[in-house]
């Protein structure tokens, strides 16, 4: 049995707290007037969409749950059990002048959910203690308990991230997805990545380097040239598209990313930061310390480990590799994984993987794209933690 949604206070808003109700009760309360009747069908569609996609919670804030007869938006967070269930697009539709802004999150990132609820409860104009509605999709009658309370500085960053979304049109892209191939490759796998990622709202930008011969492993001059060319290219991509950049890097491509990051290793942001990075067939040293880049220049990292990688397993981890011209960054992280743990680092190992067979449609559609879609604002949230850790 639900408690009745409380009356509006003298400000025309719901009192402080999370108020749970059924979908029927929500529609009966907030779509009953003549001026709001037009929103009943769209909201029913949203609730049906949520259940069809196996969402487990819906939270609503904004002017729609006030006494405003003509609200201009409905702010909504739809929560799923895991990141992989999150739909590829953030929904923004305008129906009869009302903008539906639907954010997706999962229980794997409870802090993000709590941060958005904190934002909803404070309002865009800085009001305090506004009420929030939780729509109970499955009649569990379990009110969400907020466990993470961002401080005022973190809240300001969250507000900026959230409000900036409203400056982007309905066809906004998830970001720029840069793919970087390995040695002796023409990156035929881009033919798999491009249509899948483009269909899910990504601008796909393959990086192809001219010097692509095995001696890159032993010739530091040629390696430096490739990294320098990448540096110029990635900066130009950021300027052209003005959007967050994520990376899929295979084999030698992982070295290019590692070398770029370590090239700006004085605890400063490089000219280009990366929202998410996916590595496969990685030739970076297992001791590569991703934690030092968390929130400073990288949001999330996903390392695909292939124990049966027929090439990476021969790369030396020992110091003597520099005697044969190899970089100290080289190593067997594509086979062994990274040793230094970090909250932003996710690693998955599967016996079926080899050096190249990870880049196929099944992994792209069920592993990598869900990771990218779920973490398209990862750098923003990791920056919040970075500021807090370093008391900036």
Helices and strands as residue ranges (DSSP letters): E 17-22, H 23-30, G 37-39, H 40-52, E 57-61, G 63-65, E 73-80, G 83-85, E 91-95, E 98-106, G 107-109, H 110-122, E 131-136, H 152-164, G 165-167, E 175-180, H 190-199, E 202-207, G 214-217, H 220-241, E 245-250, H 252-262, E 274-280, G 290-293, E 298-305, G 312-314, G 319-324, H 333-336, E 345-349, H 361-363, I 364-368, H 369-374, H 378-389
